[in-house]
Amino acid sequence: MHFVAMLGLQMPILFYYDAAITLISALTAILIVGAALIILHFTVRNRLTVSLAGGIVGAGILAMHYIGIAGLELCRAVYAPLGVVVSSFVAIALCVLAFGIAYGKRTNRNILLGTLCFAIAVASVHFLAMAGTRFVANSDGAEFGPLMSNETLALGVIFFSFVMFGACLWVGVTYLPRPAQEARHRENEIAPGQAPPMLQVPCERDGGKVFVSAKDVVFVRADAHYTQVYTGRERLFCVWSVTEATKRLVPLGFLQTHRSYLVNPAHVVRFERTKDSGKCVFDGSEIPSAPVSRSKLKAIQDALASQVGAIRAT
């Protein structure tokens, strides 16, 4: 959006773009967004981390814009302090809002609303910043890299847009179930009279596909559109959503202790209850406990007492 908008910039003087600085501005945006996604998907996601990721992306939008403007040759940008302050506030506030909506509750509706909010943030920052900027002719500029005209920039924008969009589509397609995988999943479904532990949960380890027997699964935790599967030895990524996991595992005796957790009662060694919540504790210090929501306390305690037998409730 930024570079397409810059193609629409018209001035009564001739100007060019420094290719090196323009590339730095694009890479800055890509790296900062990547850092925000790492925070969102590889740390504990809460209000603080979501706000931090939104703030980082807002700062990245600002950095991309002002570094890109610094790449203009034969003219010099003069910034109004009010324009810088307003665009900075809008960038960070709207990005925090966009991430809060999209990651607060991962539904398709919220993801769409968060995406629209993020688009508004990028567009608003650009045009607010441009409204607070004026340009003066400057023939003494020192080039950092080769110069580009508007036409060259347009070709670059078209090329890299196709590369990035194609890469995103290619990565997205890898998460779609293939016919062979679907057939394999159907084979793993439990038929009447079949032993429940025979169900195999599709997981990924070191970039390869592995199948874990349901009886070896300690608990399953939701992770955005996918899930994390915990066994007694490791944590694995699973392409199932928590809804899909619930549909397949609850009939096998798994308990949904929380909207984001499914627990195998065969691995529970202790149920601990506090005033308004509880947790299921498993054998092994490396396995984290699974929370039990307040609305499910009584049902989970009764289910564990009947299925596990020697459960000590504290």
N, C-alpha and C positions, 0 to 999 in steps of 0.2 A: 504494500500500500504506500509506504514512504517513497520508494523509488519511482513508482508510477506517478505519484503526486508531484514529485520533483520534475518529471518530464513535462508537466503542465506549467512550470514556472516560466514566466515571460518577463524579460527586462529590456529596457531600451539600449542596453550595451551588450557586447559580445562576451560570453563567459564559457568556461569549460569546467570539467570535473577532473580532479586529480584521481587517477585510477587506484593508486595504492591506498589513499585515505578513504575513498569510497568503499573499497574492499574491506578495510579495517572496520568501518561502521557496520557493514553487513555481518561480518564475523562476530563482532561484539554482541549484536542482537542474538545470533544463533547460540553462542556460548553461554550467555546469561540465561536465556530461556532453558537451555539444557541443564544448567545448574539448578534452576527452580524445579524442574521436573525430577531431578535426582532427590531434592529435598522432599518432594511430595510422595515419591514412590519408594524411597529407600530409608525413610525415617518414620517414626511414629507420627501419624497424621492427626494433628489437633488444631485448635484455633490459632495457636501461635505459629506453627509451621506453615499453615496455609497463608496466614497474613505475611509471614516472612517471604514466602515464595512470591506472593503478589507484589510485595514491595520491591523485591529484586527485579522482577520483570518490568515494573514501572520504571525503575532506574535504568534498566536496559533499553527501554524505548527512548528515554531521554538521551542516553549516551549515543545511541544509534543516530538520532536526529541531529544532535549538535556536532558530532564527529563528521557526519555527512555534509553538513553545512560548511564546516571548516575545510572541506575538500573543494569548495568552489574556487576557481582561479579567475583572475582578471577582475574580481570584485571582492569586497570585504563586507562581512555581516556585522551589523551594529545592533546589539540586543537591548531591548527595553527591560529594566529590572522586573516590572510588573508582569510582562509576558513570560519571563523565565519562571517566576514564582507561581503564576497561575497554571502554566503548563506542567510544572513539576507536581503541584498538588493534584491536578486532575489525573496525571499519569499514575501516580502511586495509589490514589484513592480508588479510581475505577478498576485498576488491576487487582487490588486487594478484594474489591467487591466481586469482580468476575471470578476469581479463584474461590472466594468464599461460597458463591452460588454453585459453581461447577463441582466443587469437591466437598461441600458441606453434606450433601446427600446425593450419591451418584445415581441419579435417574436420568433418562434420556432428556426429559424436559429441562432439568437443571443444567445439564451439559449444554443444551442448545441456548438457554438463557445466558449462561456464563460466556459462551462463545460470542454471542451478540454484544454483551457488555464489554468483552475484550476488544472486539472490533471497534466499538464506539470509543474506547480508550485510545487506541492507536490513532484513529482518525482525528479525534479531538485534540490530542497532544500535538499532532503535526500542524494542524491549521491554527491552533491557538499560539503555538510557538512562532509560526510564520507571520501571524498577525502582529506579533510583538517584535518583528525583525525588519530592519531596513538595510538596503545594500548600497554601497558606494563603490564607484569605480576605483580599481587599484591595479596599476600596471607593474608594480614592483614585487609581486608575489613570487616566492621561491617554490618551484615544483618539487614535491617529494617523490612523485612517480610520474609515469607517462600521462598525458592529457587525453581526456575523452570528450567528444562532442555529445550533444543530446541524442543524436542518431545512434552513436556507439553505445551509449548507456541504455537506450531502448532495446537494442539487440541483446545486450547483456542481461537485462531484466527478463526478456522473453526466454532466453536460453536457460538461465538458472531457475526460473519459475517452473519450466517443464521438468528440469532435473529434480527439483525438490518435491513437486507434486507427484511425479512418477515414483520417487523413492518412498514417499508416504503411502501411496497406494500399494506399492510392492510389499512394504513392511506390514500394512494392514491385512493384505490378502493371506499372509502366512498364518494369521490367527483364525482364518475361516476353516471349518472342519472339511477335510477332504472326503470323497466318497468312501475310500478304503477305511479311513478312520471311523466314519459313521457306521460302516458295517461292523467294524471291530467293536464299537460301542454297543451295537445291538446284540452282538454275541455275548457281551459281558452283562447284559441285563438279566435280572433274576427271573427265572421261570418258576411257575408253581411247583413246589416240592424240591426246588434246587437249594443247596446250602447257601445261605447269605454270604459267608466269607469269600465265595468264589468271585464276587464282583471285583474287577480291577479298576483302580482309579488312575486315569491318564495324567502323568506328571512329566516335568522336564528337569533334567540334571545335566549340567555342563553342556547345554545346547542340544542334548539328545533326548529322545522320548523314552520314558520308563513307565512301567505299570506297577502300582502298589496295591497289594491285596487290601480290601476294606478292613479285614481283621487286624492288620498291622497299623492302621491309621489311628492315631491318638485323638486328634481333633482337627477340624478344618476351620480356617479363618478367612473371612471375606477380605479381598484386596482389590478395590475398585470393581472392574467388571469381571475379575477373575478371583481365584482363591489361593491360599497358601495351605499346604497339607503338611501336618506335623506327624512324624513317626517317632519311634523311640530313639532314633539316631540322627535324624536330619529334618530340615524343612525344605519342601519342594514346591515349585510353582505348578499350578494346575489351571488348565484352560476353562474348566467349569466355572460358571458363576455360582454364587451362593444359592441362588434359586434352583439351579440345575443340581447342585450337590444335595440340597435338601430333598428334592424329588427322588433322588437315587438312594440316599443313605438313610433317611428317616425310616423307610420301610424295613431296613435291616436292623433297626434298633437304636440308631444314633439319636441323640437328644439335642434339640435346638435350645441351648441355654441362653442365647442372646440372638438378636437379629443377624449378627455377624459371625456366630460361632455354632459349630456342630460338634458334639462330643461323643466319643465312643465310650459307653459306660463300662466296658470290659477293662479299660485302662485307668479308670478313676480309683484312686486309693483313699481319697478323703474329700468330703464335702464340708466346706467352711462357710458358715453363715454369719453375716454381721447384721446390723439393724435393718438396713435398706437394700442390701445386696448380698451376693455370695460368690463363691468361686469353686471350681472343681480342680483338685490337686492331683497330679499324676506321679507315677513312680519315676524317679530320676531328677536330679537337680538341674539338668540342662533343659528340661521341658517346662515351658512357662505354664502357669495356671490359666484356666479358661473362665472368664467372668460369667456370672449368672445374673440376669436382669431381675429387677424387683418383681415384675409381673409374673416371672416364671419360677420364683423361689420355691413355693410350695409344691408345684408340679414336678420340678426337677428333684427335689428332696425325696418325694414319694417314689418317683420312678427309679432313682438310684437305690433306695432302700429295697425295692422289690426285685430289681434286676441284678444288683451287685451282691447283696446279702450283707456282708460284714462291712458296712460303711459306717464310719463314726462321724456323726454330725456334731460340729462344735459351733 
